[in-house]
Amino acid sequence: MVKWTDFERAAIQDIFSKIDYDVVGPAALSRCLVVYPWTQRYFSGFGNLYNAAAIKSNPKVAAHGRVVLQGLVQAVSNMDNIKAAFADLSVLHSEKLHVDPGNFKLLGDCLTIVIASQLGKDFTAEVQQAFQKFLNVVVASLQKQYY
């Protein structure tokens, strides 16, 4: 079980209270699909993903980016047992979607960049450290079914 400090809990909750879900989710997923083009193979049903402009303007990419953020909100609400909260998602991604588990970290890295750019000076080194810890727990929870 992960031990969260009061600062870490507050920092994570503060991040999710400040971000614009309609901007951050789509931007993070778009960035992931552009920077790591091999991740596009999991989104073949999303239509045109042939270049950065197509990816950024794709409504299915935007919608799924928002879904990803809603999943993270679920993790924020269950910080003391993220693994249990994400058990079904772990099964879905490993057994049905066959997503390479390394891609969760790649998306998390893209999410960190987008959130940092949106929060600016409020995304201090200490806040980033708390956010990275949170993402590491989320990624480990999603990867649980793989191992």
N, C-alpha and C positions, 0 to 999 in steps of 0.2 A: 504494500500500500504506500502510496506517495504521501509524503508529509508536505503540506503547504504552509508557508508562513502567512501571517496576516497581510503583509505587504504583497506577497504573490497573489493571494486571493483578490485583494482590492485592485491590484494592477490589471489582472485578467478581466475582472468585471468592468473596470473603467474602460479598457480597450473596446470591449463589446458594446458599451453604452455610447461610445463616441463615433464609431465607424458608420459609414453609409453602406449598408448591405447591398444596395443596388449598384454601387460603384465597386466596392472592394471584392465581392465574390466574383463577378464577371471579369474584373481586371486580373485577379490572381489566376483564375483558370485559363484565361486567354494567354497570359504571360507564360504559363506552364506549357501550353500547347505550341506556342511559338518558339520558346527557348529550347524545349525538349520535344522536338517533332515526333519522336517515336511514341510519345504518349497519345498521339492522335488515334492510334489503332483501336483504342477503347471507345472511341466516339464516332465510329463509322456511320452510324445512323443520324448524325447531326448535320449531314449535308456538306456544303462547301467549306472545307478547311484548307484550301490550297495555298493561302498566303496569310500574312499577318492581318491585313485589312479585312479579309473574309472572316477570319477567326474572331476578330474584335467586334465585327458587326453581326455575328451569328446569334440569333435569338435563343437557340437551344443551348449554346455555350453560356450565354448570360443567365439563363434560367437555372442551369445546373450549378453555376457559380454561386447563385443565391441558395440553392439546396445545400451545397457544401457548408456555407456559413451557418445555415440553420442547424446543421448537424453539430457544428462547433458550439452553437448556443446550447444544445443539449449537453455537450461535454461540460460547459461552464456550470450548468445547473446540476451536474452530477460529478463535481470535481473529486469527491471522495471515493468514487467508484466508476471511473470512466470506462474501465474494461467491461464491466457488466452492462453499462449503458450502450456500449458499441458492439456488444457480442453479435447481434443480428447483422450489423453492417460488416463486421469482419467476415462472417460466413458468406454473405452476399458477394463481397468483393473477391473472396478467395475461391469459392466453390461454383458460383454462377458466372460472375464476370471475368474471372481469372486475371485480375489486375496484378501486375508485377508489384510486390510490396514496397520496392524501392521508390515507386512513383509517389507514395504518400509523403515521403520526405521532400521530394522535389516540389510538390504542390505546396507543402508547408513553407519551404524556402521562398517560393514566389509570393505566398501570402504575407510573409514577414516583410518583404520589400514593399509591397503595396500598402500595407498598414503603416509602415514607417514613413512612407511618402505622404500618406494622408494625415498622420498625426504630427509630423514634423518634430518640433523641439520637445513635445510631450512624450516622444518615444525615446526616453533616455536609455542609457546602457543598462540600468537596473530594471527598467520596464521590459526591455528586450530580453534580458536574462530570464525574467519570469515568464514571458511569452514563449521563449524557446523551450523552457522546461515543460510548459503546458503542451506545446506541440509535440514534444518528444513522448509525452504520456499518451497523447491522442494517436500518434503514429504507432507506438507499441501496442496500443489497444486494437487498432485496425489490423495489425500484423499478427495478432494472437492466434487466429485460426490457421495461419500458415505453418506454424511450428508445433 
